Amino acid sequence: MLNDVILELVDERGLNPADLQRIVKEGILAAYQKKYPAAQLQVNFNTKEHTIEVEIGKEVVTTPEDELMQISFRKARFIKKDAELGQIIWIPFDGEIGRVEILKAKQVIAGKLREIEALRLYDEFKDKRGDIVHGTIHKIERNAVIVSLRDAFALMPRNNFIPTERYVPGRPVKALLKEVYQEYRGEEGQLILDRASVEFLVKLLELEIPEVYDKLIEIKAAARRAGYKSKIIVASNDVNIDPVGTCVGVGGGRIKPILKELSGEKIDVISWANSKEELVKSALRPAEVNRVEIADGVARVWISDDQRAFAIGKMGQNIALASELLNVHIELIASGGEVVDMSDDNTNNNENDVDFE
């Protein structure tokens, strides 16, 4: 029976029975309107019989010229004793529909169900946008990972992966809930996860370090190259708290779980300074900087030749991170006074990196 189908859907999807009845009626109405576009039709749910009833509205006339749209006065009075000429009366419709119209009904019902489920999902997760969520890897696709968040599925696009990670179905995963869309989006996903952004790093620090969460330690700036290295500047709002030492922990005890979560990505933790020149020096570690001058958004950094590779980092990423972190363009000045050519492959591909903790 139709009612059994409705009740089954209510149990499976947690839908309101009234909403589901409305959706079924809209689907059936769309099917009949496709076959009989000129007719005035309405669909009702018979709660006693648990059936769907289709009715057609016909105008009461003396002599019908259109049997679909009109009904004679004599027949109308037989159905409704007080029927009057020109009145519209509703009577059971016995017109039939075919396979094409039934398909239309299914499409409308499926679409309406998706809309309701999408709205339910949005209401459930909208307040969690920007937070870290815990899930289980459900499925690996070509350009995305599907993650199970209990009774919902979220999509993590390849661009949001940590490049060095390997994802395996069944493994637990933490990720930033980056987007929660209100509408159904099919394969594009309604819930979008992210592990590669700087926002994920900051939220992870808040999750793992109580002083950061409680704002006793403030993250003043952060920059990230997922899978390679991140740099953060931290400042203490309590004179008794060392921001770098608190974030790193004794023997690295606090930072190590975060590094593990990031698949070994390195993190440079830098102490805040009021001098931007000092910040530039710290941001370029592990290199030792001789002198810094800043003017017009450009930081000119004098550095010894043997420190150049450390300052630039692998594929130029250390200096790029430092520039992004401080929102300043950094120029390295060699011992001879010339600006270092950053296109030098022997420098940019240097593998030497050390953690700054």
Sequence and secondary structure as in RCSB ss.txt:
>XXXX:A:sequence
MLNDVILELVDERGLNPADLQRIVKEGILAAYQKKYPAAQLQVNFNTKEHTIEVEIGKEVVTTPEDELMQISFRK
ARFIKKDAELGQIIWIPFDGEIGRVEILKAKQVIAGKLREIEALRLYDEFKDKRGDIVHGTIHKIERNAVIVSLR
DAFALMPRNNFIPTERYVPGRPVKALLKEVYQEYRGEEGQLILDRASVEFLVKLLELEIPEVYDKLIEIKAAARR
AGYKSKIIVASNDVNIDPVGTCVGVGGGRIKPILKELSGEKIDVISWANSKEELVKSALRPAEVNRVEIADGVAR
VWISDDQRAFAIGKMGQNIALASELLNVHIELIASGGEVVDMSDDNTNNNENDVDFE
>XXXX:A:secstr
 HHHHHHHHHHHH   HHHHHHHHHHHHHHHHHHH TTSEEEEEEETTTTEEEEEEEEEEESS S TTTEEEHHH
HHHH TT  TT EEEEE      HHHHHHHHHHHHHHHHHHHHHHHHHHHGGGTTSEEEEEEEEE SSEEEEEET
TEEEEEEGGGS TT    TT EEEEEEEEE SS  GGG SEEEESSSHHHHHHHHHHH HHHHTTSEEEEEEEEE
TTTEEEEEEEESSTT  HHHHHH GGGTTHHHHHHHTTT EEEEEE  S HHHHHHHHTTTS EEEEEEETTEEE
EEE GGGHHHHH GGGHHHHHHHHHHT EEEEE TTS B  TT HHHHT        
